[in-house]
Structure formats: C-alpha cells, structure tokens
Amino acid sequence: MKDGQPFVIGGLLQTTELRSLAKLPFIGDLPLIGTLFQHIDNSSQKTDLYVVVIPHIIRTVSQPVGASPAP
C-alpha cells in the first residue's frame, strides 16, 4: 500500500421499497368503483455506505524519505 492511496475495507448496501395507498374515505372502499378514487404510489430508495481508508505515513525528523522504519 502506498502513502495516500485510498482503499475500501467494507460497506453496507440497503434497498427500501415503499408502497402507499391514498383514497377518498368510504368511496375508495366500494367494490367496483372504489379503484377510481384510489391512488397507489410506489417508490424505492437505494443507500450505499462504503468504508474508505487513506493511509498516511508519519515520518520523524531524523528519518529520511525512502528509508525503512526501524523495527
């Protein structure tokens, strides 16, 4: 892994489906003509969450660039 190079370590995916019914009171409940007074709304929402890590190497003043850190 290079200094400042981002990488994804995980994530979550979520899909939400919503169906709502709007109707006129009493008239929307009638068997044959009730559907003329109803409105059905379908919607869906997709959410993605990713965990991204960007590493940064912290060097001390006495450690030159390109040198390996002491174990």
Predicted model as a PDB file, atoms N, CA, C, CB and O in Angstrom, pLDDT in the B-factor column:
MODEL        1                                                                  
ATOM      1  N   MET A   1       0.847  -1.172   0.000  1.00 75.00           N  
ATOM      2  CA  MET A   1       0.000   0.000   0.000  1.00 75.00           C  
ATOM      3  C   MET A   1       0.890   1.231   0.000  1.00 75.00           C  
ATOM      4  CB  MET A   1      -0.962   0.000   1.215  1.00 75.00           C  
ATOM      5  O   MET A   1       1.844   1.306   0.774  1.00 75.00           O  
ATOM      6  N   LYS A   2       0.595   2.174  -0.839  1.00 83.00           N  
ATOM      7  CA  LYS A   2       1.376   3.409  -0.942  1.00 83.00           C  
ATOM      8  C   LYS A   2       0.776   4.489  -0.042  1.00 83.00           C  
ATOM      9  CB  LYS A   2       1.431   3.900  -2.411  1.00 83.00           C  
ATOM     10  O   LYS A   2      -0.401   4.446   0.314  1.00 83.00           O  
ATOM     11  N   ASP A   3       1.609   5.444   0.310  1.00 85.00           N  
ATOM     12  CA  ASP A   3       1.169   6.562   1.133  1.00 85.00           C  
ATOM     13  C   ASP A   3       0.125   7.387   0.382  1.00 85.00           C  
ATOM     14  CB  ASP A   3       2.367   7.445   1.539  1.00 85.00           C  
ATOM     15  O   ASP A   3       0.371   7.825  -0.741  1.00 85.00           O  
ATOM     16  N   GLY A   4      -1.029   7.597   0.992  1.00 87.00           N  
ATOM     17  CA  GLY A   4      -2.080   8.413   0.396  1.00 87.00           C  
ATOM     18  C   GLY A   4      -2.963   7.690  -0.605  1.00 87.00           C  
ATOM     19  O   GLY A   4      -3.829   8.318  -1.213  1.00 87.00           O  
ATOM     20  N   GLN A   5      -2.772   6.389  -0.796  1.00 90.00           N  
ATOM     21  CA  GLN A   5      -3.580   5.630  -1.747  1.00 90.00           C  
ATOM     22  C   GLN A   5      -4.807   5.061  -1.018  1.00 90.00           C  
ATOM     23  CB  GLN A   5      -2.738   4.483  -2.407  1.00 90.00           C  
ATOM     24  O   GLN A   5      -4.649   4.230  -0.124  1.00 90.00           O  
ATOM     25  N   PRO A   6      -6.030   5.492  -1.382  1.00 91.00           N  
ATOM     26  CA  PRO A   6      -7.224   5.011  -0.682  1.00 91.00           C  
ATOM     27  C   PRO A   6      -7.578   3.572  -1.065  1.00 91.00           C  
ATOM     28  CB  PRO A   6      -8.405   5.926  -0.980  1.00 91.00           C  
ATOM     29  O   PRO A   6      -7.304   3.119  -2.176  1.00 91.00           O  
ATOM     30  N   PHE A   7      -8.201   2.864  -0.103  1.00 88.00           N  
ATOM     31  CA  PHE A   7      -8.720   1.529  -0.387  1.00 88.00           C  
ATOM     32  C   PHE A   7      -9.981   1.303   0.439  1.00 88.00           C  
ATOM     33  CB  PHE A   7      -7.654   0.435  -0.083  1.00 88.00           C  
ATOM     34  O   PHE A   7     -10.140   1.879   1.515  1.00 88.00           O  
ATOM     35  N   VAL A   8     -10.883   0.452  -0.077  1.00 89.00           N  
ATOM     36  CA  VAL A   8     -12.163   0.164   0.566  1.00 89.00           C  
ATOM     37  C   VAL A   8     -12.001  -1.098   1.401  1.00 89.00           C  
ATOM     38  CB  VAL A   8     -13.311  -0.002  -0.489  1.00 89.00           C  
ATOM     39  O   VAL A   8     -11.516  -2.118   0.912  1.00 89.00           O  
ATOM     40  N   ILE A   9     -12.412  -1.022   2.676  1.00 90.00           N  
ATOM     41  CA  ILE A   9     -12.305  -2.203   3.526  1.00 90.00           C  
ATOM     42  C   ILE A   9     -13.660  -2.857   3.792  1.00 90.00           C  
ATOM     43  CB  ILE A   9     -11.652  -1.832   4.839  1.00 90.00           C  
ATOM     44  O   ILE A   9     -13.703  -3.954   4.349  1.00 90.00           O  
ATOM     45  N   GLY A  10     -14.754  -2.224   3.415  1.00 91.00           N  
ATOM     46  CA  GLY A  10     -16.073  -2.824   3.632  1.00 91.00           C  
ATOM     47  C   GLY A  10     -17.171  -1.859   3.241  1.00 91.00           C  
ATOM     48  O   GLY A  10     -16.915  -0.735   2.811  1.00 91.00           O  
ATOM     49  N   GLY A  11     -18.404  -2.324   3.400  1.00 92.00           N  
ATOM     50  CA  GLY A  11     -19.520  -1.466   3.074  1.00 92.00           C  
ATOM     51  C   GLY A  11     -20.850  -2.125   3.371  1.00 92.00           C  
ATOM     52  O   GLY A  11     -20.913  -3.318   3.667  1.00 92.00           O  
ATOM     53  N   LEU A  12     -21.903  -1.347   3.289  1.00 94.00           N  
ATOM     54  CA  LEU A  12     -23.264  -1.807   3.502  1.00 94.00           C  
ATOM     55  C   LEU A  12     -24.137  -1.337   2.343  1.00 94.00           C  
ATOM     56  CB  LEU A  12     -23.818  -1.296   4.856  1.00 94.00           C  
ATOM     57  O   LEU A  12     -23.992  -0.214   1.862  1.00 94.00           O  
ATOM     58  N   LEU A  13     -25.030  -2.191   1.908  1.00 95.00           N  
ATOM     59  CA  LEU A  13     -25.988  -1.844   0.859  1.00 95.00           C  
ATOM     60  C   LEU A  13     -27.388  -2.032   1.427  1.00 95.00           C  
ATOM     61  CB  LEU A  13     -25.777  -2.720  -0.432  1.00 95.00           C  
ATOM     62  O   LEU A  13     -27.663  -3.035   2.085  1.00 95.00           O  
ATOM     63  N   GLN A  14     -28.277  -1.068   1.176  1.00 96.00           N  
ATOM     64  CA  GLN A  14     -29.642  -1.157   1.671  1.00 96.00           C  
ATOM     65  C   GLN A  14     -30.603  -0.695   0.593  1.00 96.00           C  
ATOM     66  CB  GLN A  14     -29.821  -0.323   2.952  1.00 96.00           C  
ATOM     67  O   GLN A  14     -30.381   0.334  -0.046  1.00 96.00           O  
ATOM     68  N   THR A  15     -31.679  -1.462   0.387  1.00 96.00           N  
ATOM     69  CA  THR A  15     -32.729  -1.084  -0.546  1.00 96.00           C  
ATOM     70  C   THR A  15     -34.042  -1.014   0.228  1.00 96.00           C  
ATOM     71  CB  THR A  15     -32.823  -2.096  -1.740  1.00 96.00           C  
ATOM     72  O   THR A  15     -34.415  -1.962   0.919  1.00 96.00           O  
ATOM     73  N   THR A  16     -34.742   0.117   0.108  1.00 96.00           N  
ATOM     74  CA  THR A  16     -36.013   0.314   0.796  1.00 96.00           C  
ATOM     75  C   THR A  16     -37.106   0.505  -0.245  1.00 96.00           C  
ATOM     76  CB  THR A  16     -35.947   1.531   1.764  1.00 96.00           C  
ATOM     77  O   THR A  16     -36.997   1.358  -1.125  1.00 96.00           O  
ATOM     78  N   GLU A  17     -38.151  -0.291  -0.137  1.00 97.00           N  
ATOM     79  CA  GLU A  17     -39.299  -0.175  -1.036  1.00 97.00           C  
ATOM     80  C   GLU A  17     -40.495   0.296  -0.221  1.00 97.00           C  
ATOM     81  CB  GLU A  17     -39.607  -1.536  -1.752  1.00 97.00           C  
ATOM     82  O   GLU A  17     -40.759  -0.235   0.857  1.00 97.00           O  
ATOM     83  N   LEU A  18     -41.220   1.291  -0.727  1.00 96.00           N  
ATOM     84  CA  LEU A  18     -42.359   1.862  -0.029  1.00 96.00           C  
ATOM     85  C   LEU A  18     -43.556   1.903  -0.974  1.00 96.00           C  
ATOM     86  CB  LEU A  18     -42.027   3.278   0.507  1.00 96.00           C  
ATOM     87  O   LEU A  18     -43.459   2.373  -2.107  1.00 96.00           O  
ATOM     88  N   ARG A  19     -44.683   1.402  -0.481  1.00 96.00           N  
ATOM     89  CA  ARG A  19     -45.921   1.446  -1.265  1.00 96.00           C  
ATOM     90  C   ARG A  19     -46.985   2.101  -0.400  1.00 96.00           C  
ATOM     91  CB  ARG A  19     -46.371   0.006  -1.733  1.00 96.00           C  
ATOM     92  O   ARG A  19     -47.243   1.645   0.714  1.00 96.00           O  
ATOM     93  N   SER A  20     -47.606   3.166  -0.896  1.00 96.00           N  
ATOM     94  CA  SER A  20     -48.627   3.869  -0.124  1.00 96.00           C  
ATOM     95  C   SER A  20     -49.915   3.967  -0.945  1.00 96.00           C  
ATOM     96  CB  SER A  20     -48.131   5.283   0.289  1.00 96.00           C  
ATOM     97  O   SER A  20     -49.890   4.078  -2.171  1.00 96.00           O  
ATOM     98  N   LEU A  21     -51.015   3.923  -0.244  1.00 94.00           N  
ATOM     99  CA  LEU A  21     -52.344   3.975  -0.857  1.00 94.00           C  
ATOM    100  C   LEU A  21     -53.075   5.198  -0.326  1.00 94.00           C  
ATOM    101  CB  LEU A  21     -53.157   2.671  -0.566  1.00 94.00           C  
ATOM    102  O   LEU A  21     -53.205   5.371   0.885  1.00 94.00           O  
ATOM    103  N   ALA A  22     -53.552   6.045  -1.228  1.00 96.00           N  
ATOM    104  CA  ALA A  22     -54.359   7.208  -0.869  1.00 96.00           C  
ATOM    105  C   ALA A  22     -55.731   7.031  -1.509  1.00 96.00           C  
ATOM    106  CB  ALA A  22     -53.679   8.554  -1.332  1.00 96.00           C  
ATOM    107  O   ALA A  22     -55.839   6.702  -2.690  1.00 96.00           O  
ATOM    108  N   LYS A  23     -56.768   7.250  -0.722  1.00 94.00           N  
ATOM    109  CA  LYS A  23     -58.129   7.078  -1.255  1.00 94.00           C  
ATOM    110  C   LYS A  23     -59.085   8.002  -0.531  1.00 94.00           C  
ATOM    111  CB  LYS A  23     -58.600   5.609  -1.120  1.00 94.00           C  
ATOM    112  O   LYS A  23     -58.800   8.483   0.565  1.00 94.00           O  
ATOM    113  N   LEU A  24     -60.220   8.243  -1.158  1.00 92.00           N  
ATOM    114  CA  LEU A  24     -61.268   9.020  -0.529  1.00 92.00           C  
ATOM    115  C   LEU A  24     -61.965   8.137   0.503  1.00 92.00           C  
ATOM    116  CB  LEU A  24     -62.278   9.564  -1.585  1.00 92.00           C  
ATOM    117  O   LEU A  24     -62.224   6.964   0.238  1.00 92.00           O  
ATOM    118  N   PRO A  25     -62.268   8.685   1.665  1.00 92.00           N  
ATOM    119  CA  PRO A  25     -62.936   7.879   2.683  1.00 92.00           C  
ATOM    120  C   PRO A  25     -64.280   7.347   2.179  1.00 92.00           C  
ATOM    121  CB  PRO A  25     -63.140   8.702   3.958  1.00 92.00           C  
ATOM    122  O   PRO A  25     -65.026   8.063   1.512  1.00 92.00           O  
ATOM    123  N   PHE A  26     -64.569   6.136   2.490  1.00 91.00           N  
ATOM    124  CA  PHE A  26     -65.800   5.404   2.161  1.00 91.00           C  
ATOM    125  C   PHE A  26     -65.946   5.124   0.673  1.00 91.00           C  
ATOM    126  CB  PHE A  26     -67.001   6.179   2.642  1.00 91.00           C  
ATOM    127  O   PHE A  26     -66.252   3.989   0.307  1.00 91.00           O  
ATOM    128  N   ILE A  27     -65.744   6.101  -0.200  1.00 90.00           N  
ATOM    129  CA  ILE A  27     -65.913   5.897  -1.647  1.00 90.00           C  
ATOM    130  C   ILE A  27     -64.791   5.008  -2.181  1.00 90.00           C  
ATOM    131  CB  ILE A  27     -65.928   7.260  -2.401  1.00 90.00           C  
ATOM    132  O   ILE A  27     -65.030   4.180  -3.060  1.00 90.00           O  
ATOM    133  N   GLY A  28     -63.591   5.164  -1.670  1.00 89.00           N  
ATOM    134  CA  GLY A  28     -62.471   4.341  -2.112  1.00 89.00           C  
ATOM    135  C   GLY A  28     -62.590   2.891  -1.690  1.00 89.00           C  
ATOM    136  O   GLY A  28     -61.865   2.039  -2.205  1.00 89.00           O  
ATOM    137  N   ASP A  29     -63.493   2.591  -0.762  1.00 90.00           N  
ATOM    138  CA  ASP A  29     -63.704   1.218  -0.282  1.00 90.00           C  
ATOM    139  C   ASP A  29     -64.800   0.474  -1.045  1.00 90.00           C  
ATOM    140  CB  ASP A  29     -64.049   1.241   1.189  1.00 90.00           C  
ATOM    141  O   ASP A  29     -64.995  -0.720  -0.815  1.00 90.00           O  
ATOM    142  N   LEU A  30     -65.513   1.138  -1.937  1.00 91.00           N  
ATOM    143  CA  LEU A  30     -66.597   0.482  -2.678  1.00 91.00           C  
ATOM    144  C   LEU A  30     -66.022  -0.560  -3.634  1.00 91.00           C  
ATOM    145  CB  LEU A  30     -67.438   1.524  -3.459  1.00 91.00           C  
ATOM    146  O   LEU A  30     -64.970  -0.322  -4.227  1.00 91.00           O  
ATOM    147  N   PRO A  31     -66.691  -1.720  -3.803  1.00 90.00           N  
ATOM    148  CA  PRO A  31     -66.130  -2.832  -4.569  1.00 90.00           C  
ATOM    149  C   PRO A  31     -65.831  -2.536  -6.042  1.00 90.00           C  
ATOM    150  CB  PRO A  31     -67.058  -3.972  -4.499  1.00 90.00           C  
ATOM    151  O   PRO A  31     -64.722  -2.843  -6.480  1.00 90.00           O  
ATOM    152  N   LEU A  32     -66.706  -1.984  -6.805  1.00 89.00           N  
ATOM    153  CA  LEU A  32     -66.487  -1.842  -8.238  1.00 89.00           C  
ATOM    154  C   LEU A  32     -65.891  -0.492  -8.637  1.00 89.00           C  
ATOM    155  CB  LEU A  32     -67.780  -2.043  -8.958  1.00 89.00           C  
ATOM    156  O   LEU A  32     -65.007  -0.438  -9.492  1.00 89.00           O  
ATOM    157  N   ILE A  33     -66.353   0.568  -8.044  1.00 92.00           N  
ATOM    158  CA  ILE A  33     -65.885   1.893  -8.449  1.00 92.00           C  
ATOM    159  C   ILE A  33     -64.849   2.478  -7.484  1.00 92.00           C  
ATOM    160  CB  ILE A  33     -67.063   2.838  -8.562  1.00 92.00           C  
ATOM    161  O   ILE A  33     -64.376   3.593  -7.704  1.00 92.00           O  
ATOM    162  N   GLY A  34     -64.494   1.766  -6.440  1.00 90.00           N  
ATOM    163  CA  GLY A  34     -63.547   2.275  -5.448  1.00 90.00           C  
ATOM    164  C   GLY A  34     -62.165   2.523  -6.011  1.00 90.00           C  
ATOM    165  O   GLY A  34     -61.478   3.443  -5.567  1.00 90.00           O  
ATOM    166  N   THR A  35     -61.736   1.721  -6.986  1.00 90.00           N  
ATOM    167  CA  THR A  35     -60.399   1.900  -7.569  1.00 90.00           C  
ATOM    168  C   THR A  35     -60.273   3.207  -8.352  1.00 90.00           C  
ATOM    169  CB  THR A  35     -60.069   0.728  -8.482  1.00 90.00           C  
ATOM    170  O   THR A  35     -59.161   3.692  -8.560  1.00 90.00           O  
ATOM    171  N   LEU A  36     -61.397   3.785  -8.791  1.00 93.00           N  
ATOM    172  CA  LEU A  36     -61.364   5.074  -9.481  1.00 93.00           C  
ATOM    173  C   LEU A  36     -61.012   6.208  -8.515  1.00 93.00           C  
ATOM    174  CB  LEU A  36     -62.718   5.354 -10.153  1.00 93.00           C  
ATOM    175  O   LEU A  36     -60.568   7.270  -8.951  1.00 93.00           O  
ATOM    176  N   PHE A  37     -61.200   6.001  -7.237  1.00 93.00           N  
ATOM    177  CA  PHE A  37     -60.954   7.021  -6.223  1.00 93.00           C  
ATOM    178  C   PHE A  37     -59.746   6.682  -5.339  1.00 93.00           C  
ATOM    179  CB  PHE A  37     -62.194   7.198  -5.359  1.00 93.00           C  
ATOM    180  O   PHE A  37     -59.640   7.151  -4.206  1.00 93.00           O  
ATOM    181  N   GLN A  38     -58.845   5.863  -5.876  1.00 93.00           N  
ATOM    182  CA  GLN A  38     -57.638   5.460  -5.147  1.00 93.00           C  
ATOM    183  C   GLN A  38     -56.401   5.837  -5.961  1.00 93.00           C  
ATOM    184  CB  GLN A  38     -57.652   3.931  -4.849  1.00 93.00           C  
ATOM    185  O   GLN A  38     -56.437   5.925  -7.189  1.00 93.00           O  
ATOM    186  N   HIS A  39     -55.318   6.053  -5.239  1.00 95.00           N  
ATOM    187  CA  HIS A  39     -54.029   6.309  -5.881  1.00 95.00           C  
ATOM    188  C   HIS A  39     -52.958   5.514  -5.130  1.00 95.00           C  
ATOM    189  CB  HIS A  39     -53.690   7.849  -5.896  1.00 95.00           C  
ATOM    190  O   HIS A  39     -52.802   5.664  -3.918  1.00 95.00           O  
ATOM    191  N   ILE A  40     -52.225   4.671  -5.855  1.00 94.00           N  
ATOM    192  CA  ILE A  40     -51.153   3.876  -5.263  1.00 94.00           C  
ATOM    193  C   ILE A  40     -49.824   4.447  -5.728  1.00 94.00           C  
ATOM    194  CB  ILE A  40     -51.281   2.366  -5.648  1.00 94.00           C  
ATOM    195  O   ILE A  40     -49.599   4.635  -6.923  1.00 94.00           O  
ATOM    196  N   ASP A  41     -48.946   4.721  -4.769  1.00 96.00           N  
ATOM    197  CA  ASP A  41     -47.642   5.298  -5.065  1.00 96.00           C  
ATOM    198  C   ASP A  41     -46.561   4.306  -4.638  1.00 96.00           C  
ATOM    199  CB  ASP A  41     -47.459   6.673  -4.346  1.00 96.00           C  
ATOM    200  O   ASP A  41     -46.505   3.908  -3.475  1.00 96.00           O  
ATOM    201  N   ASN A  42     -45.704   3.909  -5.578  1.00 97.00           N  
ATOM    202  CA  ASN A  42     -44.582   3.011  -5.300  1.00 97.00           C  
ATOM    203  C   ASN A  42     -43.284   3.804  -5.420  1.00 97.00           C  
ATOM    204  CB  ASN A  42     -44.580   1.784  -6.275  1.00 97.00           C  
ATOM    205  O   ASN A  42     -43.087   4.549  -6.380  1.00 97.00           O  
ATOM    206  N   SER A  43     -42.406   3.637  -4.441  1.00 96.00           N  
ATOM    207  CA  SER A  43     -41.106   4.288  -4.508  1.00 96.00           C  
ATOM    208  C   SER A  43     -40.058   3.366  -3.895  1.00 96.00           C  
ATOM    209  CB  SER A  43     -41.130   5.662  -3.781  1.00 96.00           C  
ATOM    210  O   SER A  43     -40.353   2.546  -3.025  1.00 96.00           O  
ATOM    211  N   SER A  44     -38.839   3.523  -4.369  1.00 97.00           N  
ATOM    212  CA  SER A  44     -37.741   2.737  -3.818  1.00 97.00           C  
ATOM    213  C   SER A  44     -36.529   3.647  -3.637  1.00 97.00           C  
ATOM    214  CB  SER A  44     -37.398   1.525  -4.739  1.00 97.00           C  
ATOM    215  O   SER A  44     -36.337   4.618  -4.369  1.00 97.00           O  
ATOM    216  N   GLN A  45     -35.722   3.301  -2.642  1.00 96.00           N  
ATOM    217  CA  GLN A  45     -34.532   4.085  -2.331  1.00 96.00           C  
ATOM    218  C   GLN A  45     -33.384   3.119  -2.089  1.00 96.00           C  
ATOM    219  CB  GLN A  45     -34.763   5.013  -1.092  1.00 96.00           C  
ATOM    220  O   GLN A  45     -33.537   2.128  -1.375  1.00 96.00           O  
ATOM    221  N   LYS A  46     -32.245   3.408  -2.678  1.00 96.00           N  
ATOM    222  CA  LYS A  46     -31.063   2.572  -2.526  1.00 96.00           C  
ATOM    223  C   LYS A  46     -29.982   3.388  -1.828  1.00 96.00           C  
ATOM    224  CB  LYS A  46     -30.564   2.041  -3.904  1.00 96.00           C  
ATOM    225  O   LYS A  46     -29.670   4.505  -2.241  1.00 96.00           O  
ATOM    226  N   THR A  47     -29.416   2.822  -0.772  1.00 95.00           N  
ATOM    227  CA  THR A  47     -28.391   3.501   0.011  1.00 95.00           C  
ATOM    228  C   THR A  47     -27.139   2.638   0.034  1.00 95.00           C  
ATOM    229  CB  THR A  47     -28.888   3.796   1.455  1.00 95.00           C  
ATOM    230  O   THR A  47     -27.209   1.445   0.330  1.00 95.00           O  
ATOM    231  N   ASP A  48     -25.998   3.233  -0.274  1.00 95.00           N  
ATOM    232  CA  ASP A  48     -24.705   2.544  -0.247  1.00 95.00           C  
ATOM    233  C   ASP A  48     -23.799   3.272   0.742  1.00 95.00           C  
ATOM    234  CB  ASP A  48     -24.050   2.489  -1.679  1.00 95.00           C  
ATOM    235  O   ASP A  48     -23.700   4.499   0.723  1.00 95.00           O  
ATOM    236  N   LEU A  49     -23.147   2.507   1.598  1.00 94.00           N  
ATOM    237  CA  LEU A  49     -22.203   3.064   2.558  1.00 94.00           C  
ATOM    238  C   LEU A  49     -20.898   2.292   2.433  1.00 94.00           C  
ATOM    239  CB  LEU A  49     -22.763   2.998   4.019  1.00 94.00           C  
ATOM    240  O   LEU A  49     -20.878   1.073   2.598  1.00 94.00           O  
ATOM    241  N   TYR A  50     -19.820   2.987   2.145  1.00 93.00           N  
ATOM    242  CA  TYR A  50     -18.517   2.353   1.991  1.00 93.00           C  
ATOM    243  C   TYR A  50     -17.548   2.920   3.026  1.00 93.00           C  
ATOM    244  CB  TYR A  50     -17.969   2.559   0.555  1.00 93.00           C  
ATOM    245  O   TYR A  50     -17.573   4.114   3.324  1.00 93.00           O  
ATOM    246  N   VAL A  51     -16.701   2.057   3.566  1.00 93.00           N  
ATOM    247  CA  VAL A  51     -15.660   2.484   4.495  1.00 93.00           C  
ATOM    248  C   VAL A  51     -14.359   2.558   3.705  1.00 93.00           C  
ATOM    249  CB  VAL A  51     -15.536   1.502   5.729  1.00 93.00           C  
ATOM    250  O   VAL A  51     -13.834   1.539   3.257  1.00 93.00           O  
ATOM    251  N   VAL A  52     -13.852   3.766   3.539  1.00 91.00           N  
ATOM    252  CA  VAL A  52     -12.635   4.003   2.757  1.00 91.00           C  
ATOM    253  C   VAL A  52     -11.543   4.476   3.714  1.00 91.00           C  
ATOM    254  CB  VAL A  52     -12.882   5.059   1.611  1.00 91.00           C  
ATOM    255  O   VAL A  52     -11.761   5.371   4.531  1.00 91.00           O  
ATOM    256  N   VAL A  53     -10.362   3.860   3.599  1.00 92.00           N  
ATOM    257  CA  VAL A  53      -9.226   4.219   4.441  1.00 92.00           C  
ATOM    258  C   VAL A  53      -8.133   4.801   3.546  1.00 92.00           C  
ATOM    259  CB  VAL A  53      -8.699   2.979   5.248  1.00 92.00           C  
ATOM    260  O   VAL A  53      -7.817   4.244   2.495  1.00 92.00           O  
ATOM    261  N   ILE A  54      -7.563   5.925   3.974  1.00 92.00           N  
ATOM    262  CA  ILE A  54      -6.442   6.552   3.265  1.00 92.00           C  
ATOM    263  C   ILE A  54      -5.269   6.597   4.239  1.00 92.00           C  
ATOM    264  CB  ILE A  54      -6.815   8.004   2.735  1.00 92.00           C  
ATOM    265  O   ILE A  54      -5.253   7.426   5.149  1.00 92.00           O  
ATOM    266  N   PRO A  55      -4.288   5.713   4.057  1.00 90.00           N  
ATOM    267  CA  PRO A  55      -3.152   5.698   4.978  1.00 90.00           C  
ATOM    268  C   PRO A  55      -2.186   6.844   4.697  1.00 90.00           C  
ATOM    269  CB  PRO A  55      -2.417   4.365   4.886  1.00 90.00           C  
ATOM    270  O   PRO A  55      -1.975   7.231   3.547  1.00 90.00           O  
ATOM    271  N   HIS A  56      -1.609   7.375   5.761  1.00 88.00           N  
ATOM    272  CA  HIS A  56      -0.578   8.415   5.655  1.00 88.00           C  
ATOM    273  C   HIS A  56       0.590   7.999   6.540  1.00 88.00           C  
ATOM    274  CB  HIS A  56      -1.134   9.834   6.075  1.00 88.00           C  
ATOM    275  O   HIS A  56       0.398   7.695   7.717  1.00 88.00           O  
ATOM    276  N   ILE A  57       1.778   7.984   5.992  1.00 84.00           N  
ATOM    277  CA  ILE A  57       2.978   7.615   6.735  1.00 84.00           C  
ATOM    278  C   ILE A  57       3.502   8.863   7.446  1.00 84.00           C  
ATOM    279  CB  ILE A  57       4.070   7.002   5.787  1.00 84.00           C  
ATOM    280  O   ILE A  57       3.708   9.910   6.832  1.00 84.00           O  
ATOM    281  N   ILE A  58       3.707   8.725   8.739  1.00 84.00           N  
ATOM    282  CA  ILE A  58       4.230   9.836   9.532  1.00 84.00           C  
ATOM    283  C   ILE A  58       5.704   9.560   9.792  1.00 84.00           C  
ATOM    284  CB  ILE A  58       3.433  10.015  10.880  1.00 84.00           C  
ATOM    285  O   ILE A  58       6.059   8.562  10.420  1.00 84.00           O  
ATOM    286  N   ARG A  59       6.549  10.448   9.306  1.00 79.00           N  
ATOM    287  CA  ARG A  59       7.998  10.276   9.458  1.00 79.00           C  
ATOM    288  C   ARG A  59       8.514  11.213  10.542  1.00 79.00           C  
ATOM    289  CB  ARG A  59       8.734  10.541   8.114  1.00 79.00           C  
ATOM    290  O   ARG A  59       7.986  12.306  10.747  1.00 79.00           O  
ATOM    291  N   THR A  60       9.553  10.761  11.228  1.00 76.00           N  
ATOM    292  CA  THR A  60      10.196  11.625  12.216  1.00 76.00           C  
ATOM    293  C   THR A  60      11.199  12.529  11.503  1.00 76.00           C  
ATOM    294  CB  THR A  60      10.898  10.782  13.330  1.00 76.00           C  
ATOM    295  O   THR A  60      11.494  12.317  10.327  1.00 76.00           O  
ATOM    296  N   VAL A  61      11.708  13.502  12.180  1.00 75.00           N  
ATOM    297  CA  VAL A  61      12.645  14.450  11.585  1.00 75.00           C  
ATOM    298  C   VAL A  61      13.945  13.745  11.208  1.00 75.00           C  
ATOM    299  CB  VAL A  61      12.926  15.615  12.555  1.00 75.00           C  
ATOM    300  O   VAL A  61      14.543  14.078  10.184  1.00 75.00           O  
ATOM    301  N   SER A  62      14.403  12.770  12.018  1.00 72.00           N  
ATOM    302  CA  SER A  62      15.677  12.105  11.754  1.00 72.00           C  
ATOM    303  C   SER A  62      15.571  10.995  10.708  1.00 72.00           C  
ATOM    304  CB  SER A  62      16.224  11.536  13.034  1.00 72.00           C  
ATOM    305  O   SER A  62      16.597  10.464  10.282  1.00 72.00           O  
ATOM    306  N   GLN A  63      14.358  10.631  10.285  1.00 62.00           N  
ATOM    307  CA  GLN A  63      14.184   9.551   9.310  1.00 62.00           C  
ATOM    308  C   GLN A  63      14.056  10.160   7.909  1.00 62.00           C  
ATOM    309  CB  GLN A  63      12.928   8.679   9.657  1.00 62.00           C  
ATOM    310  O   GLN A  63      13.105  10.894   7.639  1.00 62.00           O  
ATOM    311  N   PRO A  64      15.012   9.856   7.015  1.00 62.00           N  
ATOM    312  CA  PRO A  64      14.935  10.399   5.657  1.00 62.00           C  
ATOM    313  C   PRO A  64      13.845   9.718   4.840  1.00 62.00           C  
ATOM    314  CB  PRO A  64      16.278  10.250   4.952  1.00 62.00           C  
ATOM    315  O   PRO A  64      13.453   8.590   5.136  1.00 62.00           O  
ATOM    316  N   VAL A  65      13.358  10.407   3.810  1.00 63.00           N  
ATOM    317  CA  VAL A  65      12.337   9.859   2.916  1.00 63.00           C  
ATOM    318  C   VAL A  65      12.919   8.678   2.152  1.00 63.00           C  
ATOM    319  CB  VAL A  65      11.815  10.944   1.934  1.00 63.00           C  
ATOM    320  O   VAL A  65      14.020   8.775   1.610  1.00 63.00           O  
ATOM    321  N   GLY A  66      12.198   7.571   2.102  1.00 63.00           N  
ATOM    322  CA  GLY A  66      12.668   6.385   1.391  1.00 63.00           C  
ATOM    323  C   GLY A  66      13.343   5.391   2.308  1.00 63.00           C  
ATOM    324  O   GLY A  66      13.579   4.256   1.894  1.00 63.00           O  
ATOM    325  N   ALA A  67      13.663   5.761   3.531  1.00 62.00           N  
ATOM    326  CA  ALA A  67      14.302   4.841   4.470  1.00 62.00           C  
ATOM    327  C   ALA A  67      13.245   4.009   5.154  1.00 62.00           C  
ATOM    328  CB  ALA A  67      15.149   5.601   5.511  1.00 62.00           C  
ATOM    329  O   ALA A  67      12.131   4.479   5.387  1.00 62.00           O  
ATOM    330  N   SER A  68      13.588   2.770   5.480  1.00 63.00           N  
ATOM    331  CA  SER A  68      12.673   1.873   6.182  1.00 63.00           C  
ATOM    332  C   SER A  68      12.643   2.233   7.648  1.00 63.00           C  
ATOM    333  CB  SER A  68      13.083   0.399   5.996  1.00 63.00           C  
ATOM    334  O   SER A  68      13.678   2.580   8.218  1.00 63.00           O  
ATOM    335  N   PRO A  69      11.473   2.160   8.277  1.00 61.00           N  
ATOM    336  CA  PRO A  69      11.404   2.455   9.708  1.00 61.00           C  
ATOM    337  C   PRO A  69      12.095   1.344  10.509  1.00 61.00           C  
ATOM    338  CB  PRO A  69       9.928   2.615  10.161  1.00 61.00           C  
ATOM    339  O   PRO A  69      12.068   0.174  10.127  1.00 61.00           O  
ATOM    340  N   ALA A  70      12.702   1.731  11.608  1.00 57.00           N  
ATOM    341  CA  ALA A  70      13.407   0.755  12.462  1.00 57.00           C  
ATOM    342  C   ALA A  70      12.385  -0.111  13.187  1.00 57.00           C  
ATOM    343  CB  ALA A  70      14.341   1.474  13.492  1.00 57.00           C  
ATOM    344  O   ALA A  70      11.361   0.398  13.642  1.00 57.00           O  
ATOM    345  N   PRO A  71      12.655  -1.452  13.305  1.00 56.00           N  
ATOM    346  CA  PRO A  71      11.688  -2.324  13.991  1.00 56.00           C  
ATOM    347  C   PRO A  71      11.650  -2.117  15.472  1.00 56.00           C  
ATOM    348  CB  PRO A  71      11.994  -3.749  13.716  1.00 56.00           C  
ATOM    349  O   PRO A  71      10.883  -2.783  16.169  1.00 56.00           O  
TER     350      PRO A  71                                                      
ENDMDL                                                                          
END                                                                             
